[in-house]
Amino acid sequence: MIEYCDYRLKTQKNDIGILLPDERQLLRKLALRVKEIAMRPSQSVKIDLWRKHNKLEKVRPMVLAFPEGAWRELIPYETLTIIDPFWRSYEYYLKRLIYRGERIHDDNVIEPIIEVPLVYSFSGWGMGVHTVFSKEERGAVRWEPAIKELKDVEKLKAPTIKIDEDITKRNVNAVAEILGDLLPAQENRFISIDTRLIGAISRMRGIDQLMLDMVDEPEWLHEVMSFMLQSTLKLIDHVEKVGNISSNDGNDYVGTGGVGYSDELRQKDAGDGKTSFKNCWGVSESQDYEMISPIMYDEFAVKYQIPMLEHYGLNCYGCCESLNKKFEI
């Protein structure tokens, strides 16, 4: 289900606590309502439109509405009733789907299943970025750069991934036991590798300083970006070999705002029966480089993005940045 719920994803590693009888009844009532919404004929119509849209066929404009931070106002956390964090996350998840189905009439698709995400984690680049939060609730944040001097880059480490199969299986079984007869529990094994290297280096170095580096220390910056690129390519290869990943060509959030339905990606056979990233959507953007010239954009962004995106069958590119002078690149 495309309805991204970070609260739900953050709780997947939690121990699963006791679900009280009335809480179980609530979850099942919510699941039944989701199922009713998912069985509407309009859902299959939207799926067909998304497939055509993603093949670049001319259809009506597709519309998605994402409340994002406003979910806290639409369904405040304090209105949730389940106590255990794991099950509370599914209460929140199902209520958001119902809110969408009853009040937000866009092209979001709701299917009669409940996806349980693969539990995995990335080690990061070995340099923690200190986040400074505003004193105002939900105010702006800023990042304290970790790479203050050029030599600090020596602390960079290639990221690794750790998949927790046991916890993933535990979660799938738990959800299936409570809700499986209403909404079949489906394990989603798609692994989103961070191919947005621009955002990562911007947070570690600081955007202002990074722009100065393009002029004052271009060779240094190219060395850093080359290391990050090669590390990511190795991670992609590693995940394909051991990850047993799912394709994100269904009701999956793709890019910076889209639905992944496609009848093209599954045709790209990996040859060994496993799904490879050639069966998946890739994504990248360069919104942190909005203010640089197309020439610099080509040199310091696209050069390091294309080798990663070539591993994917289809790609979605762009976010908040303007690309009107960069399409040819």
Residue pairs with C-beta under 8 A, 6 or more apart in sequence:
1 97
1 110
1 111
1 113
1 114
1 115
1 251
2 108
2 109
2 251
2 252
2 253
2 259
3 93
3 96
3 97
3 100
3 108
3 110
4 253
5 89
5 92
5 93
5 96
7 89
7 92
7 93
8 89
8 90
8 92
8 93
9 117
10 89
11 85
11 86
11 88
11 89
12 86
12 89
12 116
12 117
12 119
12 167
12 171
13 119
13 164
13 167
14 85
14 86
15 86
16 84
16 86
16 87
16 170
16 171
16 174
17 83
17 84
17 85
17 86
17 87
18 84
19 27
19 82
19 84
19 87
19 178
20 83
23 81
23 82
23 83
23 84
23 87
23 91
24 178
26 81
26 82
26 91
27 82
27 87
27 90
27 91
27 94
27 178
27 179
28 178
28 179
28 182
30 91
30 94
30 95
30 98
31 94
31 114
31 179
31 182
31 183
32 182
33 94
33 98
34 94
34 97
34 98
34 101
34 110
34 112
34 114
34 183
35 112
35 182
35 183
37 97
37 98
37 101
37 102
37 110
38 101
38 110
38 111
38 112
38 113
39 112
40 101
43 109
43 110
43 111
46 107
46 108
46 109
47 109
47 251
47 261
49 59
49 60
49 62
49 107
50 62
50 107
50 109
50 259
50 260
50 261
51 261
51 262
51 263
52 59
53 59
53 62
54 258
54 260
54 261
54 262
54 264
54 314
55 262
55 263
55 264
62 107
62 259
63 106
63 107
64 106
64 107
64 108
64 257
64 258
64 259
65 104
65 106
65 108
66 257
67 74
67 104
69 138
71 96
72 138
74 99
75 92
75 95
75 96
75 99
77 92
80 88
80 91
80 92
80 95
81 91
82 88
82 91
86 171
86 174
90 114
90 175
90 179
94 114
97 110
100 106
100 108
100 110
101 110
107 259
108 259
109 251
109 259
109 261
111 251
112 183
112 184
113 183
113 184
113 185
113 186
114 175
114 179
114 183
114 184
114 185
114 186
115 185
115 186
115 187
115 188
116 168
116 171
116 172
116 175
116 185
116 186
116 187
116 188
117 168
117 188
118 163
118 168
118 187
118 188
118 189
118 190
118 191
118 246
119 163
119 164
119 167
119 168
119 171
120 161
120 162
120 163
120 164
120 191
121 161
121 162
121 164
122 159
122 160
122 161
122 194
123 157
123 159
123 160
123 161
123 162
124 159
125 156
125 157
125 159
125 200
125 204
125 228
126 155
126 156
126 157
127 146
127 147
127 152
127 155
127 156
127 204
128 146
129 143
129 144
129 145
129 146
129 203
129 204
130 143
130 144
130 146
131 141
131 142
131 143
131 144
132 141
132 142
132 143
132 144
133 139
133 141
134 140
134 141
143 203
143 206
145 203
145 204
145 205
145 206
145 209
146 152
146 155
146 204
147 153
147 204
147 205
150 217
150 220
153 220
153 223
153 224
156 224
156 227
156 228
158 227
158 231
158 234
158 235
159 194
159 231
159 232
159 235
160 235
161 191
161 193
161 235
161 238
161 239
161 243
163 191
163 242
163 243
168 187
172 185
172 187
173 185
175 185
176 184
176 185
179 185
187 246
188 246
188 252
189 243
189 244
189 245
189 246
190 245
190 246
190 247
190 248
190 252
190 280
191 239
191 243
191 245
193 232
193 235
193 236
193 239
194 200
194 232
195 232
195 282
195 283
195 284
195 305
195 308
195 309
196 283
196 284
196 285
197 225
197 228
197 229
197 232
197 304
197 305
197 308
198 284
198 285
198 286
198 287
198 288
198 289
198 301
198 305
199 285
199 287
199 288
200 228
201 210
201 224
201 225
201 228
202 210
202 288
205 213
207 288
210 221
210 288
211 291
211 292
213 220
213 221
214 221
214 292
214 296
214 299
214 300
221 300
222 300
225 300
225 303
225 304
226 304
228 304
229 304
229 307
229 308
232 308
233 307
233 308
233 311
236 277
236 308
236 311
239 245
239 277
240 270
240 274
240 276
240 277
244 274
244 275
245 274
245 275
245 276
245 277
245 280
246 275
247 265
247 266
247 275
247 279
247 280
248 254
248 260
248 280
248 281
249 260
249 261
249 262
249 264
249 265
249 266
249 279
249 280
249 281
250 260
250 261
251 259
251 260
251 261
252 259
252 260
252 281
253 259
253 260
254 260
254 281
254 283
254 316
255 281
255 283
255 316
255 317
255 318
256 283
256 285
256 316
256 318
256 319
256 320
258 316
260 281
262 281
262 314
264 313
264 314
265 278
265 279
265 280
265 281
265 313
265 314
266 279
268 276
268 278
268 279
268 313
270 276
270 278
270 279
277 311
277 312
277 313
278 311
278 312
278 313
279 313
280 312
280 313
280 314
281 312
281 313
281 314
281 315
281 316
282 308
282 309
282 311
282 312
282 313
282 314
282 315
282 316
283 315
283 316
283 317
284 305
284 308
284 309
284 315
284 317
285 317
285 318
285 319
285 320
285 321
286 297
286 301
286 302
286 305
286 318
286 321
287 318
287 319
287 320
287 321
289 296
289 297
289 300
289 301
289 321
290 320
290 321
290 322
292 300
294 325
294 326
294 329
297 326
297 329
298 329
302 329
309 315
309 317
317 323
